[in-house]
Amino acid sequence: MTSRIDLRTALCGEHASRKERLAMFALVNLGIVESLGRAGRAVSRSSVRDGLQSVRWPARFEIVRQRPLTIVDGAHNRASASALARTVAAQCAGRRVILVLGISKDKDARGIVEELEPIADAVILTRSNVPSRAEDPYTLRGLIREKRTVLTETVGGALAMAEDEACGEDAILVAGSLFVAGEARSIVIRNPR
C-alpha cells in the first residue's frame, strides 16, 4: 500500500491542510495501514480514503448555517487565529465579515485580536457562559483599534445582533474561544432556520 492514494479530508482551511498532510504522512510513509494488514486487520484503500473524507472537526472552520453564512472556529491562540484569518480571507473573499469574538482570560487576547480584527468589518464582543474563564468584553474593547464594536454579555445575544446586522452574502464568524465557539454552535444547531 505504499503507492500513492488520493487522501483528502472534508476539513476546510489552512490548519486542516496541515492535519491532512500529517494524516497522509502517517498513513502512507509510516506504513500504518500496511502494518495493520500484516497483523490480520487489512484496511482497503477505499476505507482509508472514505474515512478521511468523513472526518469532521467541530468548531474548526465549521459552517453551521448557510444563510447568513455562519462559521464557528475555536481559534484561541495567535497561531490558530492567524490560520483562521487566512482561511476566512480566502473562503469569504468579497463578503462582509461580522466577527463575534469572546476570549478566555488566560489567552493571548491581544494576539488573537491583532490577527482577526483586519478581516472583520464589524466586531461584536461577548463572553462565554463560563464566567471564571471568560474575559470581560469591556476589557477586550480596549484592544480593538479600528472597527466598529458592540458589546454584549451573552453569546446568544451576540449571535442575535450579528444576524440582525447581516444581510445578503455577509458572513458571521464566531471565534476566540472554544467555549464561545461551542456555545454558538449549540445555539445555531438547536435553532435551525
C-alpha positions, 0 to 999 in steps of 0.5 A, a space after each residue: 500500500 505504499 503507492 500513492 492514494 488520493 487522501 483528502 479530508 472534508 476539513 476546510 482551511 489552512 490548519 486542516 491542510 496541515 492535519 491532512 498532510 500529517 494524516 497522509 504522512 502517517 498513513 502512507 510513509 509510516 506504513 500504518 495501514 500496511 502494518 495493520 494488514 500484516 497483523 490480520 486487520 487489512 484496511 482497503 484503500 477505499 476505507 482509508 480514503 472514505 474515512 478521511 473524507 468523513 472526518 469532521 472537526 467541530 468548531 474548526 472552520 465549521 459552517 453551521 448555517 448557510 444563510 447568513 453564512 455562519 462559521 464557528 472556529 475555536 481559534 484561541 491562540 495567535 497561531 490558530 487565529 492567524 490560520 483562521 484569518 487566512 482561511 476566512 480571507 480566502 473562503 469569504 473573499 468579497 463578503 462582509 465579515 461580522 466577527 463575534 469574538 469572546 476570549 478566555 482570560 488566560 489567552 493571548 487576547 491581544 494576539 488573537 485580536 491583532 490577527 482577526 480584527 483586519 478581516 472583520 468589518 464589524 466586531 461584536 464582543 461577548 463572553 462565554 457562559 463560563 464566567 471564571 474563564 471568560 474575559 470581560 468584553 469591556 476589557 477586550 474593547 480596549 484592544 480593538 483599534 479600528 472597527 466598529 464594536 458592540 458589546 454584549 454579555 451573552 453569546 446568544 445575544 451576540 449571535 442575535 445582533 450579528 444576524 440582525 446586522 447581516 444581510 445578503 452574502 455577509 458572513 458571521 464568524 464566531 471565534 476566540 474561544 472554544 467555549 464561545 465557539 461551542 456555545 454558538 454552535 449549540 445555539 445555531 444547531 438547536 435553532 435551525 432556520 
